[in-house]
Amino acid sequence: MSGHSKWANIKNKKAKTDAQKGKIFTKIGRELAVAVKAGGPDPSVNSKLADVIAKAKANNMPNDTISRSIKKAAGEGDGANYEELVYEGYGPAGVAVIVELLTDNRNRTAGEIRHIFDKAGGSMGATGCVSWMFDKKGIIVVAKSDSVDEEELMMSALDVGAEDFVPQDESYEIYTKPEDFSYVRQALEEEGYEFLEAQTDMVPQNTVAVSGDDVLKKIYWMLDQFDDHDDVQNVYHNAELPEEEEEE
């Protein structure tokens, strides 16, 4: 799981950057709206909503902001109707990229995402062109601290159905099958654990080492453009990028 873990760590750092910009709250707000419209405003009977709330809390979204988003989405005819889209393609150096979006204008969004791929020197492909290189996994990240016993957390996670438990320098990463994610997350939440991350992600089966200033600049530009796009919810890739660059 070392390649997966490294990739997850990179994603965690990016998520924190987004949170500082304030953009992550807007994106999670959209996910809350979609979950409410799909299954209602009660997280006890809407597992998708409960999962998004856990993701919101892991990103330090205030409880009153979460409540307002849910109430707004539950209102009659309130807010835009978002469509869930997934675009796939290749970035510079053949890096595989998956972009998940929520949009109220499919045609506009498709053109803008294609433009980013093209300008970076890559290309947007057909559905399924790169997703076969990724596995969908539930990922729960718990910070290391004096109050968290590694063995207890590992046994608790595995006992309720987690697939893997990976200790990192500053955290513990728990991996689940996507269909088991909600149950494992809820069980650990009920035991009092708090999460740095709690969501389902597309984890690359293998990573591609990327080097060269020119190529790296194009990849960082492409990923930044996707992350900054209002309709983009998540970006997954299989590039193994230099750690010092990712810290910027």
Secondary structure, DSSP 8 states (H G I E B T S, - for coil): -HHHHHHHHHHHHHHHHHHHHTHHHHHHHHHHHHHHHHH-S-TTT-HHHHHHHHHHHHTT--HHHHHHHHHHHHSTT-S---EEEEEEEE-GGG-EEEEEEEES-HHHHHHHHHHHHHHTT-EEE-TTTTGGGEEEEEEEEEE--TT--HHHHHHHHHHTT-SEEEE-SSEEEEEE-GGGHHHHHHHHHHTT---SEEEEEEEESS-EE---HHHHHHHHHHHHHHHHSTTEEEEEE-EE--HHHHT-
